[in-house]
Amino acid sequence: MLRVVLADDENKVILLMQKLIDWEKLGYEIVGTANDGLRALELVREKQPHLLITDVRMPGCDGIELIQRAKALQPKLHFIVVSGYRKFEYAQNALKYGVEDYLLKPLKQEELTGILLRLKDKLGEEAVLELQLKRSGERRQELLLEALKSAAERGEPFLSARQADAEYGFRFAGGVYFAALVRVDVAGALQYRDGVAILLRHALEIVRREVGVLADECAAAVEKEGVAVLACLRSYRAVEVKQCFTKIRKEIENQRDLFWNIRATVCLGSRCDALEHCGASMRQALWLCRDRLCRPQPWRDAETEPPMSEQRWQMDAARKKSFQVAAECLDEARFAQELEESFQALEALPELNGQMVEDWFRQVVEACLYGMRQSGEIRERFREELEEGFWLCGDTQEVYRLLHKTIRDEIRRLGEEKALREMRPITEAKRYIQQHYQEALRLEDVSSAVGFNATYFSTLFKKETGQNFVDYLTELRISKSKELLCADELSVQDVAEQVGYRDLKYFSRLFKKLTGVSPSDYKKLYK
């Protein structure tokens, strides 16, 4: 869709323009309306429209001045001028600034439709090129921020300004540099991942727009931690920086068409005089971002609250072993108890910070993964889902709930798989017994047929069926003999032999023990 802004000092004219045309059918979308020139300029800056339709006479700044200033903001913007004045000089002045056409009031549907149709192809081609250039620029920003984060995590110097220009096309001319993260937390984010992704795209647009006005050169991209920013200012103006990021935070939190409960946190790394030092600035911003799990505040600045990076958390060997055993035994209740005890101990620490919470999270995951792998195949995306989930958590309780649910679900799934694996040979054994019960069948014959050691098979069979092998076979044979005894043509001797007993006396004694009557009496009862 081609974006359009409508500007006129009369609301009835704006309403008429909105209703006069089927904008969507023509491939246009009205993204904003204004009743004065200054508001129209704001909309041009915020919405980046392809077309501005404006009256010549406007409060704030008139149509001609509006066109001049809008062109300065967005050189490729197109204009249609609407006026109630028939003086030719207005049209001449407007056309001088590259206006596409000039319409007189009262507006006529066919005239406006004709202009929009003529513009559509031209604007469409430009929009495609603009989108390609925009995406190319966005990708460069993503790559630059990925490289900065990588340098921050490794504790290495970042690129020089010359390298950033050569590799990514950024013109960092010197001044004051800093990295920042704009973190967006949403209640229930784990259940609404797609909605969070949309919200982050909106947040990125807001950050790029506002920081783009503030900084001489900047880059912004969505990372798992939030919207990452690298900015360069010729001189650092603390008040303006805070105003800029406060505006960003408030505008993100006002995106209530997506979520009711949105909390944005601005995390600023320390300022530095060379691009090479920005890895440390990003590392500080990342630490502050993690720390919001323990101390939720809208504004975090590394220069006024230096990160306590040296404070880390380490799981003791006994606890680690307990997690491993619970996971290996696929014991949900034991895992849940270990997790609760460990979490309570973590929260009781006097100087707990977000980095320590992440340390705890990762070590619990590693211990449980080690244990679960001893009992089955872990789901391919299990670790990845936990990692993604961690960065959707807004506080320590959500981190706890994520571990509790995700690891318990995986333990349960592995337990069900293990039960199926163990039941499979028992099912095969039952099938084999059904096919061979008439023979002189031994435990060793059945265990060999399903590929198990006889002793292990005997234990497994009893565990899964509640009976030992001999009792199961006997019950099956007696059950089959009952069916055969009801047939007139077979004698008791014949029945005994057909169910695997060569000794008639033994068969009769066993039959009476299990049924309470002799085979011959049973036969008479059911004749």
N, C-alpha and C positions, 0 to 999 in steps of 0.2 A: 504493500500500500504506500502511496505517496502522501507524505504528511503535509497538512495545510493548517495555517493559522489565519483566523478571521479577525479583522480589527475595524471597528466603527464606533463612534461615540453614541450611536443610537442602538439600543437593544433590539428594537423592532426590526432594524435592518439586518442585524446578525441573525435573528430568528428567521427572517425571510430567506437569507442566503442558505441557512441550514436546511430549510424545508423545500426550497425551490428546486434543489438538485438531489438526485439519488447518488450521493457521493461514493458510497461503497461500490455501486454498480459501475461507476466510471473509474474505479481503482484508486480513489482518494480516501483519506481519513482525516477528519477534523480533529487536531490534537490540542487545540486551545482557542479561546476567544478573548478579546481585550476591548475595553471601552476607552482606552487612552494610549498614546504613543509609548509611554514609558513601560506600561505593562506589556505591550506588544513586543518591545525589545527584550524584556525578560523572557517571554515565551520563545522568542527566536533563539536566545542563548540556552534555555533549558531543553526545548523540544527538538531543536535542530530540524526545522521543517524544510520541505523542498519548495513550498510556495507560500507567499504571504499576500493575502487580499486585503487591501487597506483603503480607507477613506483618505481623501487629500487633506481635509480639515479635521485635525484631531487635537484634543487637549493634551497637555504634557509636552509633546512635540508634534508638529504637524506631519502630514503624510510624506512630504518631500524630505524633511529632516529624518523621519523614521526610516525611509528607504536608504538614505546615506549611511546612517548609523548601523542599520541592519546589514548592509553590504559589507561594512567594516568587520562586523562580527562573523558573517558567513558569506564570503565572496560569491559563492555559487547559488545563492538564494534567488529565486524568481519572484516577480511581483505582478499583480494585477491591481490597478488603481480604480477605485469607485468614487464618483463624486456627483454632487447635485449641481455643480457649477459647469457652465458650458463655455467658459472662457478658454480659448485655445492655448494660452500661456501655461495653464496648469498641465495640460497634456504634454506640451513641449518640454517643460521642466521634468516631468515624470519620465518621459521617454528617453531623456538625456542620461538617466541613471540606469538604463537597461530594463525598463518596465516592459513586460510582454504585451500588455494591452490596456485599454482605458475604457471603462464602462460608465455610462451616465445613469443616474437615478431618474425614474424608477427602473429597477433592474428587470430585465426580460430573461426568462428562462432559456430561450433558444440561443440568445447571445452568449450568456455565461457558459452554457453547455458546449457551444461551438469552440470557445476559447480553451476550455478545459480539455476537450478532445484533441485540439491541435497541440496543446502542451504535453499531452500524456506521453507520446512517443519520445519527445525530446527529453522530458524529465525522467522517463523510464530508463533510457540509456545512461543518463548521468547518474541516476540512483544506483544502477548496477556497478558502474565504475567506482562510485563513492563507497559502496559496500565492500568491493574488492580491496580498495585502498585501506578502508577502516579495518577490515579483517587482517590485512597484512600488518598494519600498525599495532593491532591488538596482539597478534602473535609475537611481534618483537618485544612488546612489553612483558608478555608471559615468559618468554625465554630469558629476558634480562632478570626478572624477579626470581625465576627458578635458579639461575646462576648465583644470585645474591644469597638466597636461602641456603644453597649448597655450601657456599663459602662460609656462611654463618655457622652452619652445623659442624663443619670441619675445623672451624677456628682459624681459617686462612684469610689472607688479605684478598680484597675484591679487586676487580679490574681497575685500571687507570682510566681517566676520562678519554684518553686517546684510544684505548682498547675498546671501550664502550661504543665509541663512535664508529670504529672500524668494523666491529663484529655485529653491532645491533642498530647502528644508525642514530644514536642519541648524542645530542650536542650539549654535553655538560661543560659549560664555559667557566666553571669555578665559582666559589662562594661558600655557602654553608649547606652541607648535605645532612639528611637524616632519613632513616627508615621508620616505617610505622605499620601497624596492623589495625584495621577496623574490624573488630570481632562482632558478629551478629549471633545472638543466642535467642532461641525460640522455645517456649515451653512445649514439650511433647515432640521435639524435632525428630526423635528416633522413629516416630510413626508417620511423619510427613516429610520424608526426604526430598521428594520431587518439589514440594512447595518451598522448602528451604533453598533448593537450588535456584528456583525462580527469584526468590527474595535476594539471594546473593548477586544475581545478575543485575537486579535493580540497584542494589547497594553499590556495585561496581560502576554503574553509569553515574550515580550521584558523586562518588569519590572522584572519578576522572573529570567530571565537569567542574567541581569546586576546587580541587587541588590544581587543575589546569589553569584556573584563574589566578590562584595564589602563587604558584611556583614558576620559575623561569624554564625549568625542564623537569619532567616527572614521568613516572611509569606506575601503572597500577594493574593488578591481576588478581583473580580469585585463586586462593590457595586453600588447602584443607583447614588452616587456622583462621581464615577470614580473608578480607581484602588486603593484600599486601601493597605497600606504597614505598616508592623511592623518590625523594624530591630534592631539588637543588634550588636555593634562593640566593640571589646576589648578597642579600643581607638578611639575617634572621630577625623577624619581627614577631616576638612572642605573642603579643596580643592578637595580631592578625591570624597567626597559625591556630591559636586556640579558638578564635571565632569561626574560622573555616571548618575545623574538625567538629566543633560543637554543632554547627549548622548541618554538617553531614550526619552526625549522630541523630539529631532530632528529626531530620527528614527520613532517615531509615526507620526510626521508631514510629513514624507516622504512616508506614505502609500497612495500615490495618485492613486493607482490602484482602490481604493474604493471611495475616495472623493478628490476633488480638494482643497477644503478649510478646512483644519484641523488646529485647534489651541489647543496645549497642554499646561496645566498650572501645575507646580509642587508646591504643598503646603506642607511645612514642619512644623510639630509641634515642640515645644521646646524639647531640650534634657533632659533626666533624668537619674538618676543613679540606678533606681530600676524599675522593670516591673510593680509594683503596681501603679506607677505614670503615666503610659502611657495613661490612660484615659484622663487626662488633655491635653497631647500632641495631641491625636486624636481630642479632642474637638477644639483645636486651628486650626488644619489642616482643619477640617470641616468648621470652621468660614471663614478661608481664601478662601476656595473653593467657598463658597457662595458669598464672596465679589468680586470675579472675574466678577460678573454681573455688578458691578459698576466700577471696576478698573481692566481691563484686562492686566495682566502682566505675562510673562512666568515663573517667579521665585518669590515665596512668602515664606518668612521664619518668623515664629512667634517670633524668637529671635531678629530680626532686625525691625519688625513692629508688635508689640503686638496687638492682636485682641481687638477691642473695644466692648466686649461682653455685656457691660451694656447698650449700646445704642439700644433701641428697638422702635418699631412703634406700636401705638395703634389707632384704628379707633374711631372717636368721635361718640357719640350716635345718633346725627342727621343724619350723613352720613350712619351709619349702618341701621337706620330705612328706609332711602330712598332706599337703595339697597333691603331691605326686601320687601318693597311695590312694587317696580318695578318688582321684581321676582314673587311675589304673583299675581300681576295683569297680569303677562306674557306679559309685555310691553317691547318689544325689544328696541325700540327707547329710552325709558326712562332709561333702564339699560345701554345702550351704552353711553348716556350722563353722567350718574353718574360715570361710569368707567373712561371715559376720564377726567372728572374734578378731580376725586380722584387721577388718575395717574399723572396729571400735578402738583397737589399739592405735591405729593410724590417726584417727580423729582426735585422740587424746594427746597427741604430741603438741607441746606448747608453741612451737614455731612452725607449724605445718604450712607448706606453700604448694603452689600448683605443680611445680616440677617434681616434688616428692610424691604427689598424688599420681602423676604419670609414671614415676618409677615403680610405685606399688602396683599400678594397673598392669604394666608390662611384665613384671616379675610373677604376678599371679597367673597371667596368661601363659608365660613360658613354662611355669611349673606344671600347670594343668595340661598343656599341650604334650609335654614329655610323658605324663602319666597316661593320657588318653591314647597316645600312639602305641602304647604297649598292648592295647586291647582292640584296636581297629584302625580303619582308614579315616582320617579327619577329612571333613568336607573341604573341597578345594578352596573356597572363598572364606573359610571360617576366620582365619587370622585377619584377612583384609576387611571383613565386615566389622570385626571388633575395632580395628584401627579407625575405620570410617566412623563407627559409632562413638568412639572416644571423643572425636572432634565435633560431635553433635551434642555432647553433654554440656550443660551450663553450670553444674555444681557437683560437689563430691557425691551427693546422694544419687544423682543420675549415673555417675560412673559406677557406683556400687550396684545399682539396679541393672545396668547393662551387663556387667560381669555375671551377676546372679542369674539373669534370664538366659543369656546367650550360652554360657558354659553349661548350665543345667540342661538346656535343650539339647546340646551336643552330647552330653553324657547319656541322656535318655535315648537319643537316636542310636548311639553306639551300643547301648544296652539292648535295644530292640533288635539291632542287627546281629549282635552276638547270640541272642536267644534264637534267632532264625537260623544262624549258622549251626548252633548246637542241636536244634530240632531237626535240621535237614538229615543228618545221619540216622536219627531215631526214626524219622518218617520212612527213610529207605529201609531201615531194619524191619520195621513193621510190615512193609510191603513184602520183603523177602520172607518173613515168617508166614505171612498169609499164603505165599506161593509154595512153601515147603513144610508146612506144619504136619503133613501126613508122613513125613520122613522122620528118621531117627535124628532129630535136630539138636545140635549142641550150641552152647553159647559161643564157642570158638568158631563154629561155622558161620554164624551170623556176624560176629565182630569182624572176621576176615572178609566177609562179603562187602561190608561197608568201609573197610580200610582202617580199622582201629585195633589197638591193643586190647585183648580180652578183658583185662582188669579195668582199664580206663573205660571201656565200653560198658561194662557192668555197672560202674558207678554212675556214668552219664545216663544210662537207661533208667536206673532207679530214680535219679534226680528228675528226669523229664516226664516219666510215666507214673511215678509213685509206686511202682511194682518192680520186683526183681524179674530177671529174664524167665526163670522157671515158672513163677506164678502167672506171668503174662501168657506164656505158651500154654500152660494148663487151662487157664480160663478160656482161651481161644478154642482149644480142642474140645472142651466140654460144651461150649456154645455151639460149635459145629455139630457135635454129636446129638444135641437136642433136636436140631433141624432134621438130621438123618433118621432119628428114631421115630419121628412122626410119619415117615414113609412106610407103607405096608410091606414093600418088597424086601426090605433089609432086616436081617437078624441082628441081635445085639453083638454077636461075634463080628459080623460084617461091619457094623458101625465102628466098633473098637478099632479094627484094622484100618478103616478108612481115615480115622483121625490120628493115626500114628501109634496105637497101642497094640502090641502083639500079645500081651498077657491079658486075657479076658478078666481074670480075677482082680488084677491090679486096676484095670479100667473100671470095673463095677464098684470096687471099694472107693476109688477116687470120685467117681460120679456121685455116689450116695453121700459122700462127705461134703461135697460142694452143693448138692441140690436137695438133700434130705430124703431122697427116694432112690431106689435101685433103677438101673437102666430099663429092666423089663417092666417094672411098675410104671415108670414114666411113659413107656411105649403104650401100656394099656390105658393109661389116663388120657392119652391124646389120640387114641385110635378112632 
